[in-house]
Amino acid sequence: MAEYDFIVKSKIFSLSFDKKFNIFDGNDKLIGLCNQKAFKLKEDIRVFSDESMKKEIIKIQAKQVVDFSAAYDVYDSDTKTLLGSWQREGLKSVLRDSWVLMDPHGRQIAQLQEDNMTLALVRRFLSNLVPQSYYLKNAQGVTLASYEQTFNPFLYGLKVKIFKQPNAPHPKLAMAGAMLLATIEGRQQ
C-alpha cells in the first residue's frame, strides 16, 4: 500500500512554449503547480502550492548549464534546506531512462529506472503511445516509489506512489523526481 499518492498532469497541446504542470493528491485536490519556462539553458524549476504562485514549496536547480548527465539539486522552499539531488544517467538513458537519487551529501540512496529495456526500445523507435513506468529502488532492490505514465493523447499524466518502506524518499524529493520526469524526459514525447 502506498503511503503517499499524487498525479502530475499537463495538456499536451498549448499555444505557449512554456509548460504548465498541475499536481493533484489522491482526492483530486490541487497540491502543487509548476510553470516551466521554455528555452532556458540552466533549468530552474519551481513548484508552488496553488495557482496564485505565491507560496513556493520546492526549488529544483540544475548544477550546470545544459548537460547530458545533468544533476539537479532539490530544495525544500519552506526550510531552504537541500533535500537531495537527482542525476540523470546520460549514456544509460539513451536506450532506457535512468536517474540516481542522492542524499544531501551526494551519496547514492536509490535508482530510478524505466520499467524494462524492450518497452523502452519500443517507445523510442516504434511508438511513444506505450506509457512509461519507472521504479525507484534502493541498493537492496526494494521498491520505494513508482512513477506510471497514464495513456491519454491529449493530457500528460504521471501517477506517483511512495511506498511505506524504511528510508523512503521525502515526499518533496519524490515530487521533484516526478517534475524532472515530466519536464526533462517528457520532452522526448
N, C-alpha and C positions, 0 to 999 in steps of 0.2 A: 504494500500500500504506500502511496506517495505521501510525503509529509507536506509538500507544498506544490501546488499546480498553478500554472498560468499559461496564457497563449499570446503570442505576438501576431498581430495582423497588419497587413498593408495592402492597399489597392495596387494591382499590377500596372494598370494604365493610369497616367496622371498627366495633366497639362504642364506640370512643373518638373524640372530636372531634380529638384530636392525630393527626398523620400520621407514620408511620414509613417511612423510605426506606432500602433496603439498596443498596450499591454493590458490584458484583462485577467482577473483572477478566475477561479473555478466557478464562480457565480455570475460571470459575465459583467463584473463591475470593473470600470477603468481604474487601473492602479499605476499606470505609467504611460508616458508619451515621449516619443523621440522624433525630432525633425533632423534628418541628416542632410547637411548642406552638400550640394554637388560640387565637383571639381576642386576638392581640397587635396593638397599634396601631403599634408600630415593630418591623419584622422584625429578628430576631436569630437567624440560622440557624447552627448548629454541626454540623460533620461530624467524627465520631470514627473511630478506626482499627478498632474492634471493638465487640462487644456490651457489654463492660464499661463503655464510655463514659468511660474514664479518660484516654485519650490523644486530645486534640483535634488535628485536622490542618488544618482550615480554619474560619475565622470569617467569616461574611458578615453585614454590618450595614447596615441602611437608614440613609441620611443624614438622612432626615426621617420624621416620623410620616405614615402613610397618604398617599400621593402618586400621582397618575395617571401621572406620568412619573418614578417613583421611581428613585433611584440607590443602588447597593449597593456598599460597599467590601468588598474581599476581602483577608483577611489570612492569611499563612502562620503557623499557630499555633506551629510549631517555632521560627521566627526572629523572630516578632512584627512582620514587615515587611508593608507594604502591597504587594500584588502588582499591583493594578489595581482597576478598578471596572466594573460593568455598569450601564447605564442603559436603562430601558425607554422606548421612544419612544411615549409615551402616545397621541397622536392617530393616528399611523400604525398603532398596534397594535389599534385598534378593528376594522379590517377584516382586517388581516394582521399577526401578531405581528412586532415588530421591536425589536431591542436593539442598543446600541452598547457595544463593549468599549473601555475606555480604559486607558492605562498609568498608573503611579503618579502622574504629573504632570498627569493629566486630559486628555491628548491622545488623540484617537480613533485606535485602531490597527486596528479591524475592525468589521464589522457582522454581526449575526446576524439572519437573516430567515426567516420561514416560506416554504416552497417556492414556492408560486405563489398569486396572487390568487384564481383561480377555485376551487381546492380550499379555500382559506381561507374563502371565502364559503359553500361547501357545508357545511363543518364548523360554521360559526357559525349558519347559518339553516336547514339541512335535516337534517343528521345528524352527530353527533360520533363516529360509528363509523368515519369515514375517518381513519386515523392521520396525525399531523402529522410533517412533516420540516422541519428547519431547516438552513441552511448558514451557517457563519461565513466571511466573505470579507474579505480586506484591500482597501485602496483600489484596487489593480490588478485586482481581481476574482478573485484566486486563492483557491481554497477551502482554508481552514486546518483546518477541522473540520466534521463533520456530526453532527447530532442527529436520530435517527429513532425515532419512537414505534412500539412494536410493537402489533399488534392482539390484544387479549385483553380480553373484557368484565369479567373478574374481577381482573385484575392489570395495573397501570400499568407499562409498561416503556419505557425510553428508552435506545437504543443510541448510544454516543458514539464517534466515531473522530477522532483527531487525526492529520493527515497530515504527512508529512515535508516541511516547507517552511521556508525561511528565515523567521525571526520568527514561527514557530508559537507559539500561546499556551502558557504554562506549564501543565502538566497539572492543577495545582490551580486555575488560573483557568478552564480548560475544565470541570473538575468543578463549580466554583461556578456556571458557566453552566447546567449540567445541573440542579443543585439549584434554581436560580431558575426554570427552565422547569417543573420538576416541581411546585414549591410555588406559584409565582405564576400561571403560565399554566395549570397543572394544575387550578386552582380553576374554570376555565371548563368543564371536562369534566363 
